């Protein structure tokens, strides 16, 4: 039986990343009430440092809740580093924290735009971009996030012919996105031997209704403070 995802976390550096991920997850039919977004508090240092610090904590939490059909999506810009270097930073953070590296069956996706998420947004909207230019000052980014996420979803099937203008890091991201199941897809690792058995409360009913998700977190959070629901508009 397909299982609805009851626990979903987006760990991101900034609101543009979070909004893009949120819109993509909505394209995959995830309910807003199942999505929690982790963002750094303003004035608390670099977003990349925040993501790197929080990543092992969220992986640990994901692994502890796998019986609840969980999903973790992590976004961090490569900036002037390469995508493999930024991924290595995250892997090192896991190792330092005593956590095992990601397994292929785990629904943990690392989306690493280069140079920034704005590069992806413009690329997905058909613009010819490079991965060295800083596009963050473009005033039209916000209005392009939703259609860019829709395009990312459209391009995500394994055999989709991605247009030639697409730069490298979105292509890598599309491969990572295959770790993200749709709302009613069977999750990777659903038969994990170490996890408790799933209860009927976490399953969709026979008529295809919504699962009775006991965990309904806020949409966006910065620490304990809500930052609104801008991405839902």
C-alpha positions, 0 to 999 in steps of 0.5 A, a space after each residue: 500500500 502507498 504511504 502518505 508522508 506525515 513528517 517533512 522538513 526543509 532545511 534551507 539558508 534563505 527564503 528563496 531556497 525555502 520557497 522554491 523547495 516548498 513550491 516543488 513539494 506542492 507540485 509533488 502533492 505534499 500537504 502544507 501542514 506536513 511541511 516544516 521549513 528550517 531557516 536561520 534567524 536573522 543576524 545569526 551568521 552565514 546561512 551555509 554555516 546554519 545548514 551545515 550545523 543543523 544538518 546532522 541534527 535533522 538527519 538524526 531526527 529523520 532517522 528516529 522518525 522513519 516509521 512516520 514516513 519522513 522526508 528531509 530536503 536540504 538546500 545550500 548554495 555552492 557559491 564559489 565552491 563546487 557542488 562536490 565540495 559543498 556536499 563534502 562539507 555536509 558529509 563531514 558534518 555528519 561524520 563529525 557528529 557521529 552520524 552515518 552517511 546517507 544510504 541510497 534508500 533514505 529519503 534525504 535529498 541534497 539540493 546544491 545550487 551553483 552559484 545560488 538558488 537564483 541561478 536555478 530559478 532563472 535557468 528553469 525559466 529558460 534564461 541562459 545563465 552561468 554558474 559564476 555570475 551572482 544573480 541575487 540582485 535580480 528584481 524579478 526572482 520572487 515572481 519566477 520561483 513558482 513557475 521555476 519549481 513547476 519546471 523543475 518538477 516537469 524535468 525531474 523524470 529520469 528520461 526527461 530531455 533536459 534542455 541544452 541551456 541547462 547548466 550543471 548544478 540543476 542537472 545534479 539537483 534533478 538526480 537528487 530530487 528522485 530521492 523525494 517521493 510524491 505524497 502517496 509514493 511508497 517511501 524508500 526504506 519502508 521496511 527498515 529493520 530497526 524502525 518500529 512498525 507503522 501504525 494505521 494512523 500513519 497510513 492512507 485509508 482504503 478509500 484514498 483519504 488523507 492519513 490521520 497525521 498527528 504531526 502538523 508543524 508550522 509552515 515556516 520557522 526561524 527558531 521558534 518564531 514564525 515568519 509567515 506563509 509567503 510561499 503559499 501565495 
